[in-house]
Amino acid sequence: MSSDNMPTESYPASEPADRLDAILADYLQQLEEGCPPNRELLVERHPELAEELREFFADRDLMRAQANRLRYIVPKFLGDYQLLEELGTGTFGIVVKAQHVQTGHLAAIKLLRGEQWSSKDYVKRFRIEAQKAAKLDHPHLVPVYHLGEVEGQPYYVMKLIEGGSLTAPLRACTLQERATRRHQRWAAELVVKIAQAVHYAHQHAVIHRDLKPGNILLDTEGQPHITDFGLAKQLEEGELLLELSEAGRVSSQREHFIWEGGPEADTILTEKGLIAGTAPYMSPEQGAGQDATIASDVYSLGVILYEMLAGQVPIRGATPQETMRLIQHQSPPLPRSLNSRIDHRLEKICLKCLDKDSQKRYGSALGLARSLERWLGNEPIIDPPDGFAERCRLWCRRNPVVAGLGTTAALLLLVVMVMTVGYLAREAGRREEILEGNIYAAQGVADRFLLQLQKLSGAVEKTVAELEFLDLLEGEDKPGLRKFFKRIHAHYDDPRHGIARAEKDPPFESWYCLNYRGNILALTGGDAIRQAALMKAPNYQGRDYFHGALRRARKKGREAVHISRIYEATTDGLFRFGISAPVYKGEKVVGVVVATVITDRTMGLDRLHDNRRKAVLYGPKDSNSPRERVSRLSPPSEFVILVHPAYHRGIDAVTFPAGKPPSARPLPDVEALHQPDPQQAFTPEEAGIKDYVDPVGARDAEFEGRWLAGFAPVGNTELVVIVQQHYDDSIAPGRGIIWSGAAVLLGVLFIVAIGWFVLQAFPRPRG
Amino acid sequence: MSQEGNNLDMELEGQRVYLCLLARKHLDRRLWRLIDPSDVVQKTLGDAHRKWEECRGQSEGQRRAWLRRVLLNDLKDAIRKYGRIAAHEQPIPEAVDQSSAWIEASFAAQQSSPSQQVIKHEELQRLADALARLPEAERETVTLHHLFDWTQAEIAAHLGRTRPAVAGLLCRGLKKLRKFLEQSGVSHV
């Protein structure tokens, strides 16, 4: 703090008013010497006088603006231009608003000043550089119209940009404003334009050397225009930079045009008082005394971007010299540490410009412009490259509709899939449950059928044992036999005699009596036509009920009763089966008694079906001819459904079309007819069929479709019980939701598709 | 008649600071010691009083333009007279030429009188009115420092005060001036 331009430490601690006067006197003194002190530092150093100092600066600026407007109240001319008013003091001199005397065209004239103009050599070099800059033609460069000289001091005429430099809006910007995305976009857009213009100049071998907000003029529409191109001093290698206070003295009194103050704060001058740059915007290599390159201008652009984003320059020391020293070594604080709302990708771009190693910066100003443009367009940045996740996020931001729709569709799809899987699993479980229930129910129903068959068999057994019957048979007393069977038929039709049943139909359709050759001796039941037909062709030795009964000849009692296969009667074509038993005289079989059971809804059983579960009884079919005997050992050719909820008594029964039901009964042990044998039961695969097709469905629409069917054998007979339930019963009630979900999904996918095609057809304008 | 005369005196007196500023603006400051601008203004006010009939019934702007012409003529006369008197003293020919050129330029501008110039004179008038309300030392400090770019040291020598005293005058003067300008309704930057 012992530097010459800071002599404020020694103020006497007297009256505050006296101290203020002393401070202000020093301030003015330094201004006149051409090294303007930093106002902020001054205020910081004298906090007790801060208010007065700020007030003085405000009053002074107001008065200076007023005085500048009135400076040319006495008309003054420069070449063909009349000077109108002073616009401001720049690094190189003053800028005056002027009007061409003949054309009335308004322009800005920059009057260069300083002792360096006494050097002819320097003036020559300046002219070469300025002429090169004057040839530049770019919308964001301030065009130079004319180069001139007055009293040995060069000046140039350029386009008038009314609106001021970038410095004022940059300083006016509050932290809150800088936190907005809009501000960041504004900064990026502005730097893109500036960088493009700088790149244009670079292509024409002009390096600015002193890019800073003060050299960027904003017109009334906010468009940037770079000024002072190539005017900063080209340094000789190793040229020393001296303290400001010793250089740049402006002895303005003897000059034609008088300006107040000195060069702008932070300006670095060379030993001859030439301007080398502005400290905070100077690249490390410029600070080290090397000449500026393209990379140096890129660095300065980075500083401008940094300042616009973070609200302060990256590195600033107490003096310009200290600033330059710090720039060589110190890393700038991360912009996000000063303004956490800065986009980290923008920060990366900014820091790349500020790399101490000029090789690691953007190779050209255009590279910076392109990266910023990509950031503005939400496109992935190539340099420095973005990660994969970042690029995905950006794609989504560029295509928000598609990304949104896609995400929605994917989520919906996932939900529907999860729901579907859940429901399908539930359905499968439910189906399993129903099937097991049906198998269980089928076993119960089979037991009931067996009981019923046993009861019916009991009736046949009893009849065979009647003494009266044997006498009648021996005598072949046909009328007597007929009478006898009529009585028997009537007896068992009476519910009081033990065969309980649900319907009014008699348990047996008819009774026959055959002699040992298989000829019918007598019959009862059925209609007259059938009776007559039966009597016409009286031999039935081929029927299973006949020879089955004969095979039982050695057995006694219940075991002698035979349950026949199901046969198709030659008389009326209806299916029946017979319960038959042999009749003995001593050891000799003299005849066979047959009681037939015809197709029915329940076969006399109570509550066989409910709303959902249907019980069905089927069995193997006998040979078609009553005379031809089919071996009991050969597998049956066809199976017939005898009891079915769709039937009524005496209906034409349905056979399995393929000849065989899904679960066919293995050949029963003929020796143990009535004993239920668990060994003979179906395997689990045979007992439960998930997609059973009921052949009755071909006749009755109610039985169409798939069924969940449980199978169970009836005792040791060849008869099998099915308990079947509609497949649809297993469908979970939530299935409707799945379908509506699928419909919504389809709709969304449709919208996605339309949205995609619309986007393809009308591509968004980019950049 | 006496009432009218008083009014005229007051009006002319009100223009004194404005005319002083203008006179200084037209004279190279190296001539100020030899041709006192305030003497010229004094003469101008006398001339104006005599010739007042010339601009009777004209608008304020026209009267001010007329007054300027009177001042410019008086300045011209003063310079011419100085050329004759100061032949044996140290002549400052370039300062004289410069001042003459400025006066001529102003005459020329007076003829064409672009609207921008009129506005500027109105502004100068307002500033002069505000300056007129300041104490003498403060007015002189502010005027010389801001409108004539004198350094602190020069003002200190001119007023016979110390540098801090000049800074204090400047500070207080600016503060008051700003208040007065605000009162007269000048729009600020």
Interface residues (C-beta under 8 A of the other chain):
Chain A: A17 D18 L20 D21 A22 L24 A25 Y27 L28 Q29 E32 E52 E55 F56 D59 R60 D61 L62 M63 R64 A65 Q66 A67 R69 L70 I73 V74 P75 K76 F77 L84 S252 Q253 I258 W259 E260
Chain B: L22 K25 H26 W102 A105 S106 A108 A109 Q116 Q117 K120 H121 E123 L124 L127 V142 H146 L147 D149 T151 Q152 R163 P164 A165 V166 A167 G168 L170 C171 L174 K175 L177 R178 H188 V189
